[in-house]
Amino acid sequence: MKNLFIALEGIDGSGKSTQVRLLAERLEQAGHKVYATYEPTDGMVGKTLRNILKGNMKADERTIAGLFLADRLDHLLNEETGLVKKMQEGYTVVTDRYYFSSYAYHGTHMDMDWVIDANRMCAEILRPDINIFIDVPPETSMGRISRNREKTELYETLDNLKNVRAKYMEAFEKLGDKERIAIVAGSPSIEEIGAEIWQVVSGIM
C-alpha cells in the first residue's frame, strides 16, 4: 500500500484541523499507518509564532514569514518527528497546511515572488501527492472563529480572510501543480466536506 502525503489547505476557520482528524481516522480504517500533524509546530519557533499571532509579541511581516519558513523546515526535517522521516518510515502523512498557505497568507502583506522564492525549497524537499483546498466562504469562516475563540489571531479579520482566499487562487495559478490541487466546496456540514475529501483521496490511493 502506497503511503501518501496529503495537505489540507484553507483560510482560518475553514475546519482544516477537524478534517485532518476525520481523514486520518478513515485512512487508518483503510489500513494505512497515519501520522497527522499541524502547524505551527510545538517547537520553540512554533510557540514563538503562536505568541505573535495571538498578539502577545510584536513582529513585522518579514520576520513572521521567516519564522514560518524556519518552523516548516523543522516540521519537514526534524530527526524525530519530521515529515520526511515519517514518510520514510511508511506513514501516510496528513497535515493541515503546507507551502500554499505561506504564499497565501504572506502574499497579502509582502511581494508574492519573495514569498515563493523563500518557500520553494519546501516543495523541493517534499511535495504533497494532493493539496486539498477547503473552500469555505470567508463570512462562514469568520463566524466560526468569532464563536469559538476568545481572541482572534493576527490574520483573522473578514477583509483579510477574503484577501487570503484570493491569494490562494493566485498561488494555485502561479505555481502550477494543478494535477495536485483539489478544491472542495465548503458546505455547512462537516460530514459532507469530509465525504468530498475522502472521495478525492480515494482517487489517488
MDTraj code that builds the backbone (N, CA, C; nanometers):
import mdtraj as md
import numpy as np

residues = "MET LYS ASN LEU PHE ILE ALA LEU GLU GLY ILE ASP GLY SER GLY LYS SER THR GLN VAL ARG LEU LEU ALA GLU ARG LEU GLU GLN ALA GLY HIS LYS VAL TYR ALA THR TYR GLU PRO THR ASP GLY MET VAL GLY LYS THR LEU ARG ASN ILE LEU LYS GLY ASN MET LYS ALA ASP GLU ARG THR ILE ALA GLY LEU PHE LEU ALA ASP ARG LEU ASP HIS LEU LEU ASN GLU GLU THR GLY LEU VAL LYS LYS MET GLN GLU GLY TYR THR VAL VAL THR ASP ARG TYR TYR PHE SER SER TYR ALA TYR HIS GLY THR HIS MET ASP MET ASP TRP VAL ILE ASP ALA ASN ARG MET CYS ALA GLU ILE LEU ARG PRO ASP ILE ASN ILE PHE ILE ASP VAL PRO PRO GLU THR SER MET GLY ARG ILE SER ARG ASN ARG GLU LYS THR GLU LEU TYR GLU THR LEU ASP ASN LEU LYS ASN VAL ARG ALA LYS TYR MET GLU ALA PHE GLU LYS LEU GLY ASP LYS GLU ARG ILE ALA ILE VAL ALA GLY SER PRO SER ILE GLU GLU ILE GLY ALA GLU ILE TRP GLN VAL VAL SER GLY ILE MET".split()
xyz = np.array([
    [0.0846, -0.1195, 0.0000],
    [0.0000, 0.0000, 0.0000],
    [0.0879, 0.1241, 0.0000],
    [0.0622, 0.2136, -0.0946],
    [0.1431, 0.3349, -0.1065],
    [0.1130, 0.4304, 0.0088],
    [0.2197, 0.4816, 0.0740],
    [0.1966, 0.5860, 0.1728],
    [0.1914, 0.7206, 0.1020],
    [0.1033, 0.8073, 0.1478],
    [0.0739, 0.9336, 0.0808],
    [0.1125, 1.0513, 0.1682],
    [0.1350, 1.1656, 0.1042],
    [0.1499, 1.2918, 0.1750],
    [0.0357, 1.3813, 0.1296],
    [-0.0539, 1.4137, 0.2237],
    [-0.1759, 1.4880, 0.1932],
    [-0.1770, 1.6171, 0.2745],
    [-0.1960, 1.7302, 0.2067],
    [-0.2052, 1.8592, 0.2751],
    [-0.3457, 1.9149, 0.2587],
    [-0.4063, 1.9542, 0.3697],
    [-0.5358, 2.0219, 0.3669],
    [-0.5129, 2.1702, 0.3876],
    [-0.5594, 2.2494, 0.2940],
    [-0.5407, 2.3941, 0.2977],
    [-0.6753, 2.4628, 0.3135],
    [-0.6713, 2.5900, 0.3498],
    [-0.7932, 2.6686, 0.3612],
    [-0.7686, 2.7887, 0.4502],
    [-0.8534, 2.8890, 0.4367],
    [-0.8401, 3.0063, 0.5219],
    [-0.8695, 2.9672, 0.6669],
    [-0.8278, 3.0502, 0.7608],
    [-0.8545, 3.0218, 0.9017],
    [-1.0055, 3.0058, 0.9226],
    [-1.0421, 2.9094, 1.0042],
    [-1.1828, 2.8853, 1.0307],
    [-1.2504, 2.7946, 0.9302],
    [-1.1728, 2.7399, 0.8358],
    [-1.2339, 2.6535, 0.7339],
    [-1.2488, 2.5086, 0.7804],
    [-1.1980, 2.4779, 0.8977],
    [-1.2171, 2.3431, 0.9530],
    [-1.1081, 2.2450, 0.9156],
    [-0.9883, 2.2953, 0.8843],
    [-0.8784, 2.2066, 0.8433],
    [-0.8458, 2.1026, 0.9501],
    [-0.8333, 2.1476, 1.0735],
    [-0.7913, 2.0553, 1.1803],
    [-0.8922, 1.9427, 1.1992],
    [-1.0194, 1.9763, 1.1949],
    [-1.1236, 1.8741, 1.2073],
    [-1.1150, 1.7742, 1.0931],
    [-1.0939, 1.8238, 0.9716],
    [-1.0888, 1.7363, 0.8555],
    [-0.9617, 1.6519, 0.8537],
    [-0.8512, 1.7046, 0.9072],
    [-0.7300, 1.6228, 0.9215],
    [-0.7601, 1.5031, 1.0107],
    [-0.8253, 1.5283, 1.1228],
    [-0.8576, 1.4198, 1.2172],
    [-0.9504, 1.3171, 1.1528],
    [-1.0552, 1.3646, 1.0856],
    [-1.1503, 1.2728, 1.0232],
    [-1.0849, 1.1914, 0.9121],
    [-1.0010, 1.2579, 0.8323],
    [-0.9339, 1.1879, 0.7230],
    [-0.8361, 1.0851, 0.7778],
    [-0.7632, 1.1217, 0.8838],
    [-0.6693, 1.0268, 0.9444],
    [-0.7426, 0.9023, 0.9926],
    [-0.8585, 0.9210, 1.0538],
    [-0.9369, 0.8061, 1.1017],
    [-0.9790, 0.7161, 0.9858],
    [-1.0227, 0.7761, 0.8759],
    [-1.0660, 0.6969, 0.7609],
    [-0.9492, 0.6227, 0.6976],
    [-0.8346, 0.6890, 0.6897],
    [-0.7169, 0.6239, 0.6317],
    [-0.6729, 0.5057, 0.7175],
    [-0.6774, 0.5231, 0.8488],
    [-0.6416, 0.4120, 0.9385],
    [-0.7369, 0.2946, 0.9201],
    [-0.8649, 0.3245, 0.9061],
    [-0.9633, 0.2188, 0.8840],
    [-0.9378, 0.1467, 0.7511],
    [-0.8783, 0.2199, 0.6542],
    [-0.8480, 0.1608, 0.5240],
    [-0.7146, 0.0861, 0.5246],
    [-0.6465, 0.0824, 0.6408],
    [-0.5235, 0.0054, 0.6525],
    [-0.3948, 0.0844, 0.6469],
    [-0.4027, 0.2166, 0.6401],
    [-0.2819, 0.2993, 0.6374],
    [-0.2301, 0.3230, 0.7793],
    [-0.1000, 0.3325, 0.7911],
    [-0.0365, 0.3802, 0.9142],
    [-0.0263, 0.5321, 0.8983],
    [-0.0926, 0.6077, 0.9851],
    [-0.1128, 0.7507, 0.9609],
    [-0.0418, 0.8355, 1.0662],
    [0.0196, 0.9430, 1.0184],
    [0.0764, 1.0456, 1.1060],
    [0.0056, 1.1772, 1.0723],
    [-0.0777, 1.2259, 1.1653],
    [-0.1492, 1.3524, 1.1470],
    [-0.0743, 1.4610, 1.2230],
    [-0.0540, 1.5754, 1.1583],
    [0.0288, 1.6788, 1.2179],
    [-0.0231, 1.8168, 1.1783],
    [0.0180, 1.9171, 1.2545],
    [-0.0381, 2.0509, 1.2374],
    [0.0722, 2.1561, 1.2460],
    [0.0432, 2.2746, 1.1901],
    [0.1347, 2.3869, 1.2015],
    [0.0640, 2.5056, 1.2668],
    [0.1371, 2.5964, 1.3337],
    [0.2766, 2.5844, 1.3717],
    [0.3000, 2.4646, 1.4634],
    [0.4243, 2.4199, 1.4685],
    [0.4584, 2.3024, 1.5478],
    [0.4674, 2.3386, 1.6965],
    [0.4975, 2.2383, 1.7777],
    [0.5117, 2.2603, 1.9220],
    [0.6539, 2.2993, 1.9612],
    [0.7416, 2.3169, 1.8620],
    [0.8795, 2.3555, 1.8922],
    [0.8919, 2.5010, 1.9321],
    [1.0142, 2.5438, 1.9582],
    [1.0386, 2.6797, 2.0059],
    [0.9912, 2.7844, 1.9052],
    [1.0205, 2.7611, 1.7753],
    [0.9806, 2.8583, 1.6734],
    [0.8286, 2.8610, 1.6611],
    [0.7675, 2.7432, 1.6634],
    [0.6225, 2.7369, 1.6543],
    [0.5538, 2.8078, 1.7690],
    [0.6062, 2.7921, 1.8895],
    [0.5481, 2.8601, 2.0055],
    [0.5656, 3.0117, 1.9950],
    [0.6803, 3.0550, 1.9415],
    [0.7019, 3.1986, 1.9198],
    [0.6009, 3.2526, 1.8195],
    [0.5809, 3.1785, 1.7106],
    [0.4823, 3.2198, 1.6106],
    [0.3434, 3.2314, 1.6711],
    [0.3053, 3.1335, 1.7522],
    [0.1725, 3.1363, 1.8115],
    [0.1551, 3.2585, 1.9002],
    [0.2597, 3.2956, 1.9740],
    [0.2523, 3.4149, 2.0575],
    [0.2378, 3.5411, 1.9738],
    [0.3075, 3.5458, 1.8601],
    [0.2958, 3.6618, 1.7708],
    [0.1551, 3.6693, 1.7124],
    [0.1059, 3.5555, 1.6641],
    [-0.0263, 3.5537, 1.6011],
    [-0.1368, 3.5899, 1.6999],
    [-0.1164, 3.5578, 1.8275],
    [-0.2150, 3.5912, 1.9302],
    [-0.1991, 3.7339, 1.9820],
    [-0.0960, 3.8037, 1.9350],
    [-0.0759, 3.9420, 1.9762],
    [0.0022, 3.9588, 2.1044],
    [0.0613, 3.8503, 2.1548],
    [0.1394, 3.8587, 2.2784],
    [0.2811, 3.9091, 2.2536],
    [0.3263, 3.9046, 2.1282],
    [0.4578, 3.9545, 2.0892],
    [0.4411, 4.0309, 1.9589],
    [0.5298, 4.1247, 1.9330],
    [0.5234, 4.2044, 1.8108],
    [0.6332, 4.1608, 1.7143],
    [0.6001, 4.1609, 1.5857],
    [0.6997, 4.1301, 1.4817],
    [0.6480, 4.1831, 1.3491],
    [0.7409, 4.2219, 1.2590],
    [0.6971, 4.2680, 1.1279],
    [0.6735, 4.1478, 1.0370],
    [0.6155, 4.1748, 0.9199],
    [0.5737, 4.0671, 0.8305],
    [0.6903, 3.9815, 0.7814],
    [0.8032, 4.0451, 0.7523],
    [0.9163, 3.9666, 0.7022],
    [0.9687, 3.8732, 0.8112],
    [0.9684, 3.9188, 0.9344],
    [1.0105, 3.8333, 1.0451],
    [0.9141, 3.7163, 1.0617],
    [0.7844, 3.7453, 1.0543],
    [0.6844, 3.6396, 1.0667],
    [0.7017, 3.5373, 0.9554],
    [0.7207, 3.5844, 0.8324],
    [0.7384, 3.4930, 0.7190],
    [0.8624, 3.4064, 0.7379],
    [0.9700, 3.4670, 0.7874],
    [1.0922, 3.3903, 0.8121],
    [1.0727, 3.2851, 0.9201],
    [0.9985, 3.3204, 1.0244],
    [0.9706, 3.2244, 1.1312],
    [0.8851, 3.1085, 1.0805],
    [0.7852, 3.1391, 0.9979],
    [0.7041, 3.0320, 0.9400],
    [0.7905, 2.9382, 0.8572],
    [0.8824, 2.9945, 0.7809],
    [0.9698, 2.9117, 0.6989],
    [1.0585, 2.8234, 0.7871],
    [1.1159, 2.8822, 0.8933],
    [1.2000, 2.8037, 0.9842],
    [1.1195, 2.6923, 1.0512],
    [0.9966, 2.7235, 1.0920],
    [0.9117, 2.6230, 1.1564],
    [0.8773, 2.5120, 1.0574],
    [0.8497, 2.5483, 0.9332],
    [0.8134, 2.4478, 0.8332],
    [0.9324, 2.3586, 0.7999],
    [1.0510, 2.4148, 0.7913],
    [1.1687, 2.3329, 0.7633],
    [1.1943, 2.2344, 0.8770],
    [1.1727, 2.2795, 1.0016],
    [1.1853, 2.1863, 1.1138],
    [1.0759, 2.0802, 1.1066],
    [0.9569, 2.1214, 1.0698],
    [0.8453, 2.0285, 1.0538],
    [0.8803, 1.9214, 0.9502],
    [0.9507, 1.9614, 0.8469],
    [0.9905, 1.8679, 0.7421],
    [1.1063, 1.7790, 0.7833],
    [1.2070, 1.8373, 0.8467],
    [1.3368, 1.7710, 0.8591],
    [1.3730, 1.7287, 1.0010],
    [1.2876, 1.7553, 1.0983],
    [1.3181, 1.7159, 1.2355],
    [1.3539, 1.5671, 1.2414],
    [1.4601, 1.5352, 1.3150],
    [1.5110, 1.3971, 1.3160],
    [1.4134, 1.2972, 1.3785],
    [1.3245, 1.3436, 1.4637],
    [1.2309, 1.2523, 1.5297],
    [1.0905, 1.2587, 1.4700],
    [1.0417, 1.3793, 1.4473],
    [0.9013, 1.3936, 1.4075],
    [0.8836, 1.4547, 1.2688],
    [0.9922, 1.4733, 1.1943],
    [0.9830, 1.5383, 1.0638],
    [0.9006, 1.4589, 0.9632],
    [0.8362, 1.5305, 0.8726],
    [0.7506, 1.4655, 0.7730],
    [0.8298, 1.3722, 0.6829],
    [0.9513, 1.4119, 0.6463],
    [1.0342, 1.3268, 0.5608],
    [1.0622, 1.1942, 0.6311],
    [1.0983, 1.2019, 0.7600],
    [1.1260, 1.0793, 0.8357],
    [1.0020, 0.9913, 0.8438],
    [0.8886, 1.0508, 0.8691],
    [0.7647, 0.9737, 0.8813],
    [0.7292, 0.9064, 0.7486],
    [0.7514, 0.9762, 0.6380],
    [0.7263, 0.9157, 0.5071],
    [0.8196, 0.7969, 0.4851],
    [0.9466, 0.8151, 0.5230],
    [1.0438, 0.7070, 0.5071],
    [1.0080, 0.5857, 0.5930],
    [0.9420, 0.6102, 0.7053],
    [0.9016, 0.5017, 0.7949],
    [0.7717, 0.4348, 0.7505],
    [0.7169, 0.4800, 0.6386],
    [0.5981, 0.4153, 0.5840],
    [0.4654, 0.4737, 0.6290],
    [0.4691, 0.5903, 0.6918],
    [0.3441, 0.6546, 0.7318],
    [0.2811, 0.7267, 0.6126],
    [0.1481, 0.7312, 0.6107],
    [0.0763, 0.8298, 0.5306],
    [0.0633, 0.9534, 0.6175],
    [0.1119, 1.0662, 0.5681],
    [0.1160, 1.1899, 0.6461],
    [0.0027, 1.2819, 0.6018],
    [-0.0714, 1.3312, 0.6997],
    [-0.1773, 1.4285, 0.6738],
    [-0.1471, 1.5523, 0.7567],
    [-0.1379, 1.6683, 0.6911],
    [-0.1085, 1.7916, 0.7628],
    [-0.2111, 1.8979, 0.7264],
    [-0.2278, 1.9962, 0.8161],
    [-0.3345, 2.0935, 0.7969],
    [-0.2945, 2.2115, 0.7102],
    [-0.1718, 2.2214, 0.6702],
    [-0.1313, 2.3269, 0.5769],
    [0.0094, 2.2947, 0.5285],
    [0.0443, 2.3551, 0.4152],
    [0.1789, 2.3325, 0.3648],
    [0.2214, 2.4558, 0.2868],
    [0.2929, 2.4393, 0.1766],
    [0.3550, 2.5569, 0.1192],
    [0.2570, 2.6575, 0.0605],
    [0.1405, 2.6149, 0.0125],
    [0.0454, 2.7114, -0.0423],
    [-0.0019, 2.8107, 0.0639],
    [-0.0113, 2.7662, 0.1890],
    [-0.0587, 2.8567, 0.2931],
    [0.0391, 2.9723, 0.3140],
    [0.1696, 2.9463, 0.3013],
    [0.2671, 3.0544, 0.3134],
    [0.2469, 3.1569, 0.2028],
    [0.2303, 3.1081, 0.0803],
    [0.2098, 3.2012, -0.0312],
    [0.0848, 3.2841, -0.0088],
    [-0.0216, 3.2192, 0.0378],
    [-0.1499, 3.2882, 0.0515],
    [-0.1465, 3.3922, 0.1635],
    [-0.1024, 3.3521, 0.2821],
    [-0.1068, 3.4450, 0.3949],
    [-0.0038, 3.5568, 0.3813],
    [0.1194, 3.5215, 0.3480],
    [0.2216, 3.6259, 0.3412],
    [0.2097, 3.7079, 0.2142],
    [0.1478, 3.6514, 0.1105],
    [0.1264, 3.7254, -0.0131],
    [0.0291, 3.8408, 0.0023],
    [-0.0473, 3.8441, 0.1126],
    [-0.1367, 3.9567, 0.1353],
    [-0.0616, 4.0780, 0.1901],
    [0.0590, 4.0584, 0.2412],
    [0.1355, 4.1669, 0.3031],
    [0.2699, 4.1913, 0.2367],
    [0.3181, 4.0946, 0.1608],
    [0.4525, 4.1020, 0.1057],
    [0.4489, 4.0658, -0.0412],
    [0.5588, 4.0920, -0.1087],
    [0.5695, 4.0590, -0.2501],
    [0.5587, 3.9078, -0.2695],
    [0.4657, 3.8648, -0.3543],
    [0.4411, 3.7220, -0.3744],
    [0.5650, 3.6496, -0.4253],
    [0.6426, 3.7139, -0.5115],
    [0.7622, 3.6478, -0.5650],
    [0.8637, 3.6203, -0.4539],
    [0.8749, 3.7133, -0.3577],
    [0.9647, 3.6907, -0.2435],
    [0.9180, 3.5692, -0.1654],
    [0.7873, 3.5616, -0.1412],
    [0.7322, 3.4501, -0.0643],
    [0.7553, 3.3185, -0.1375],
    [0.7350, 3.3188, -0.2696],
    [0.7552, 3.1973, -0.3489],
    [0.9007, 3.1520, -0.3407],
    [0.9939, 3.2457, -0.3587],
    [1.1361, 3.2090, -0.3533],
    [1.1749, 3.1567, -0.2164],
    [1.1198, 3.2178, -0.1115],
    [1.1564, 3.1781, 0.0245],
    [1.1038, 3.0397, 0.0601],
    [0.9936, 3.0010, -0.0008],
    [0.9300, 2.8744, 0.0349],
    [0.9492, 2.7639, -0.0675],
    [1.0124, 2.7959, -0.1804],
    [1.0264, 2.6973, -0.2868],
    [1.0988, 2.5713, -0.2405],
    [1.1939, 2.5885, -0.1503],
    [1.2723, 2.4732, -0.1044],
    [1.1846, 2.3695, -0.0348],
    [1.0744, 2.4123, 0.0277],
    [0.9868, 2.3162, 0.0959],
    [0.9249, 2.2206, -0.0051],
    [0.8808, 2.2751, -0.1174],
    [0.8227, 2.1902, -0.2215],
    [0.9281, 2.0984, -0.2816],
    [1.0526, 2.1465, -0.2883],
    [1.1588, 2.0631, -0.3446],
    [1.1944, 1.9484, -0.2509],
    [1.1815, 1.9714, -0.1207],
    [1.2121, 1.8658, -0.0230],
    [1.1025, 1.7596, -0.0230],
    [0.9776, 1.8032, -0.0196],
    [0.8665, 1.7084, -0.0126],
    [0.7424, 1.7741, -0.0718],
    [0.6939, 1.7173, -0.1796],
    [0.5761, 1.7720, -0.2469],
    [0.4568, 1.6818, -0.2190],
    [0.3445, 1.7390, -0.1780],
    [0.2276, 1.6545, -0.1483],
    [0.1780, 1.5770, -0.2703],
    [0.1236, 1.4598, -0.2448],
    [0.0539, 1.3873, -0.3506],
    [-0.0723, 1.4627, -0.3896],
    [-0.1345, 1.5280, -0.2928],
    [-0.2542, 1.6072, -0.3202],
    [-0.2633, 1.7210, -0.2192],
    [-0.2958, 1.8407, -0.2674],
    [-0.3311, 1.9548, -0.1829],
    [-0.4820, 1.9733, -0.1942],
    [-0.5524, 1.9617, -0.0848],
    [-0.6975, 1.9772, -0.0868],
    [-0.7332, 2.1108, -0.0226],
    [-0.7916, 2.1996, -0.1011],
    [-0.8303, 2.3316, -0.0522],
    [-0.9780, 2.3281, -0.0138],
    [-1.0068, 2.3510, 0.1130],
    [-1.1446, 2.3527, 0.1624],
    [-1.1978, 2.4947, 0.1445],
    [-1.2819, 2.5138, 0.0452],
    [-1.3231, 2.6487, 0.0052],
    [-1.4485, 2.6926, 0.0799],
    [-1.4296, 2.7238, 0.2069],
    [-1.5379, 2.7744, 0.2906],
    [-1.5465, 2.9257, 0.2717],
    [-1.6654, 2.9828, 0.2526],
    [-1.6774, 3.1282, 0.2358],
    [-1.6166, 3.2029, 0.3544],
    [-1.5466, 3.3138, 0.3286],
    [-1.4843, 3.3895, 0.4384],
    [-1.5822, 3.4288, 0.5480],
    [-1.7055, 3.4627, 0.5108],
    [-1.8039, 3.5012, 0.6120],
    [-1.8333, 3.3846, 0.7070],
    [-1.8426, 3.2643, 0.6511],
    [-1.8665, 3.1455, 0.7333],
    [-1.7479, 3.1198, 0.8256],
    [-1.6273, 3.1309, 0.7685],
    [-1.5070, 3.1108, 0.8495],
    [-1.4987, 3.2112, 0.9633],
    [-1.5269, 3.3377, 0.9319],
    [-1.5184, 3.4411, 1.0346],
    [-1.6216, 3.4165, 1.1436],
    [-1.7400, 3.3701, 1.1051],
    [-1.8424, 3.3372, 1.2037],
    [-1.7977, 3.2265, 1.2966],
    [-1.7333, 3.1240, 1.2405],
    [-1.6827, 3.0129, 1.3230],
    [-1.5746, 3.0615, 1.4190],
    [-1.4838, 3.1434, 1.3661],
    [-1.3751, 3.1954, 1.4503],
    [-1.4325, 3.2765, 1.5660],
    [-1.5290, 3.3629, 1.5362],
    [-1.5869, 3.4510, 1.6387],
    [-1.6594, 3.3716, 1.7463],
    [-1.7218, 3.2608, 1.7063],
    [-1.7943, 3.1784, 1.8035],
    [-1.7009, 3.0957, 1.8910],
    [-1.5887, 3.0526, 1.8336],
    [-1.5072, 2.9505, 1.9004],
    [-1.3790, 3.0018, 1.9644],
    [-1.3472, 3.1300, 1.9462],
    [-1.2208, 3.1805, 2.0014],
    [-1.2444, 3.3076, 2.0813],
    [-1.1827, 3.3127, 2.1972],
    [-1.1938, 3.4326, 2.2794],
    [-1.1184, 3.5490, 2.2158],
    [-1.0088, 3.5170, 2.1487],
    [-0.9233, 3.6209, 2.0917],
    [-0.8814, 3.5796, 1.9509],
    [-0.9089, 3.6642, 1.8538],
    [-0.8701, 3.6297, 1.7172],
    [-0.7206, 3.6528, 1.6978],
    [-0.6655, 3.5851, 1.5967],
    [-0.5237, 3.5982, 1.5671],
    [-0.5002, 3.7100, 1.4658],
    [-0.3740, 3.7338, 1.4403],
    [-0.3315, 3.8475, 1.3587],
    [-0.4020, 3.8556, 1.2238],
    [-0.4165, 3.7422, 1.1554],
    [-0.4709, 3.7435, 1.0199],
    [-0.6226, 3.7300, 1.0169],
    [-0.6868, 3.7180, 1.1323],
    [-0.8269, 3.6790, 1.1347],
    [-0.9216, 3.7991, 1.1412],
    [-0.9315, 3.8689, 1.0283],
    [-1.0361, 3.9677, 1.0057],
    [-1.1068, 3.9272, 0.8775],
    [-1.2305, 3.9698, 0.8613],
    [-1.3059, 3.9291, 0.7431],
    [-1.2378, 3.9758, 0.6149],
    [-1.1922, 4.1015, 0.6129],
    [-1.1261, 4.1516, 0.4919],
    [-1.0018, 4.0711, 0.4598],
    [-0.9266, 4.0356, 0.5629],
    [-0.8043, 3.9610, 0.5366],
    [-0.8337, 3.8183, 0.4930],
    [-0.9365, 3.7562, 0.5493],
    [-0.9733, 3.6222, 0.5047],
    [-1.0123, 3.6240, 0.3569],
    [-1.0815, 3.7292, 0.3148],
    [-1.1163, 3.7426, 0.1725],
    [-0.9900, 3.7572, 0.0878],
    [-0.8966, 3.8399, 0.1362],
    [-0.7712, 3.8588, 0.0631],
    [-0.6908, 3.7287, 0.0565],
    [-0.6866, 3.6557, 0.1676],
    [-0.6106, 3.5310, 0.1718],
    [-0.6704, 3.4295, 0.0747],
    [-0.8031, 3.4203, 0.0708],
    [-0.8660, 3.3284, -0.0243],
    [-0.8247, 3.3638, -0.1674],
    [-0.8263, 3.4941, -0.1998],
    [-0.7856, 3.5375, -0.3341],
    [-0.6394, 3.5027, -0.3612],
    [-0.5549, 3.5138, -0.2590],
    [-0.4124, 3.4821, -0.2751],
    [-0.3900, 3.3327, -0.2929],
    [-0.4734, 3.2505, -0.2282],
    [-0.4650, 3.1068, -0.2556],
    [-0.4861, 3.0811, -0.4038],
    [-0.5889, 3.1406, -0.4601],
    [-0.6183, 3.1189, -0.6016],
    [-0.5043, 3.1681, -0.6893],
    [-0.4463, 3.2818, -0.6516],
    [-0.3314, 3.3344, -0.7259],
    [-0.2126, 3.2385, -0.7168],
    [-0.1897, 3.1844, -0.5957],
    [-0.0781, 3.0914, -0.5779],
    [-0.0996, 2.9649, -0.6595],
    [-0.2223, 2.9144, -0.6621],
    [-0.2508, 2.7947, -0.7418],
    [-0.2155, 2.8185, -0.8884],
    [-0.2460, 2.9381, -0.9379],
    [-0.2171, 2.9698, -1.0781],
    [-0.0675, 2.9872, -1.1008],
    [-0.0016, 3.0611, -1.0134],
    [0.1407, 3.0919, -1.0329],
    [0.2296, 2.9697, -1.0203],
    [0.1908, 2.8774, -0.9313],
    [0.2792, 2.7660, -0.9000],
    [0.2504, 2.6414, -0.9817],
    [0.1448, 2.6449, -1.0614],
    [0.1132, 2.5247, -1.1374],
    [0.0690, 2.4139, -1.0445],
    [0.1200, 2.2934, -1.0677],
    [0.0856, 2.1797, -0.9811],
    [-0.0632, 2.1474, -0.9848],
    [-0.1300, 2.1861, -1.0929],
    [-0.2759, 2.1737, -1.0950],
    [-0.3230, 2.0304, -1.0742],
    [-0.2446, 1.9335, -1.1204],
    [-0.2864, 1.7942, -1.1036],
    [-0.2803, 1.7516, -0.9577],
    [-0.2147, 1.8329, -0.8741],
    [-0.2027, 1.8000, -0.7314],
    [-0.2949, 1.8847, -0.6452],
    [-0.3831, 1.9636, -0.7053],
    [-0.4712, 2.0525, -0.6306],
    [-0.6160, 2.0102, -0.6511],
    [-0.6888, 1.9943, -0.5412],
    [-0.8323, 1.9668, -0.5479],
    [-0.9035, 2.0699, -0.4617],
    [-1.0022, 2.1370, -0.5194],
    [-1.0804, 2.2355, -0.4450],
    [-1.2118, 2.1709, -0.4049],
    [-1.2340, 2.1649, -0.2738],
    [-1.3544, 2.1023, -0.2190],
    [-1.4462, 2.2141, -0.1698],
    [-1.5694, 2.2134, -0.2171],
    [-1.6645, 2.3165, -0.1765],
    [-1.6942, 2.3046, -0.0280],
    [-1.6904, 2.4173, 0.0417],
    [-1.7195, 2.4170, 0.1848],
    [-1.8690, 2.4220, 0.2093],
    [-1.9270, 2.3120, 0.2482],
    [-2.0702, 2.3090, 0.2787],
    [-2.0860, 2.3274, 0.4288],
    [-2.2076, 2.3579, 0.4748],
    [-2.2262, 2.3741, 0.6200],
    [-2.2006, 2.2460, 0.6992],
    [-2.2043, 2.1324, 0.6322],
    [-2.1929, 2.0057, 0.7025],
    [-2.0487, 1.9557, 0.7041],
    [-1.9966, 1.9334, 0.8233],
    [-1.8625, 1.8775, 0.8387],
    [-1.8543, 1.7411, 0.7712],
    [-1.9598, 1.6628, 0.7869],
    [-1.9621, 1.5279, 0.7287],
    [-1.9576, 1.5324, 0.5765],
    [-2.0300, 1.6282, 0.5165],
    [-2.0309, 1.6388, 0.3700],
    [-1.8937, 1.6788, 0.3166],
    [-1.8289, 1.7716, 0.3848],
    [-1.6935, 1.8113, 0.3435],
    [-1.6005, 1.6911, 0.3549],
    [-1.6102, 1.6181, 0.4658],
    [-1.5264, 1.5000, 0.4859],
    [-1.5489, 1.3953, 0.3783],
    [-1.6745, 1.3785, 0.3363],
    [-1.7053, 1.2806, 0.2317],
    [-1.6422, 1.3209, 0.0987],
    [-1.6449, 1.4524, 0.0679],
    [-1.5812, 1.5007, -0.0560],
    [-1.4304, 1.4802, -0.0512],
    [-1.3715, 1.5096, 0.0642],
    [-1.2271, 1.4908, 0.0798],
    [-1.1917, 1.3432, 0.0625],
    [-1.2699, 1.2556, 0.1227],
    [-1.2433, 1.1123, 0.1115],
    [-1.2533, 1.0658, -0.0339],
    [-1.3464, 1.1218, -0.1089],
    [-1.3612, 1.0876, -0.2492],
    [-1.2348, 1.1253, -0.3280],
    [-1.1810, 1.2454, -0.2983],
    [-1.0583, 1.2915, -0.3638],
    [-0.9424, 1.1990, -0.3294],
    [-0.9268, 1.1691, -0.1994],
    [-0.8142, 1.0855, -0.1549],
    [-0.8273, 0.9434, -0.2109],
    [-0.9481, 0.8909, -0.2123],
    [-0.9695, 0.7567, -0.2668],
    [-0.9242, 0.7480, -0.4125],
    [-0.9360, 0.8591, -0.4835],
    [-0.8977, 0.8608, -0.6247],
    [-0.7487, 0.8520, -0.6483],
    [-0.6672, 0.8786, -0.5459],
    [-0.5217, 0.8715, -0.5640],
    [-0.4594, 0.7560, -0.4866],
    [-0.5409, 0.6829, -0.4111],
    [-0.4861, 0.5715, -0.3313],
    [-0.4477, 0.4534, -0.4207],
])
top = md.Topology()
chain = top.add_chain()
for i, resn in enumerate(residues, 1):
    res = top.add_residue(resn, chain, resSeq=i)
    for name in ("N", "CA", "C"):
        top.add_atom(name, md.element.get_by_symbol(name[0]), res)
traj = md.Trajectory(xyz[None], top)
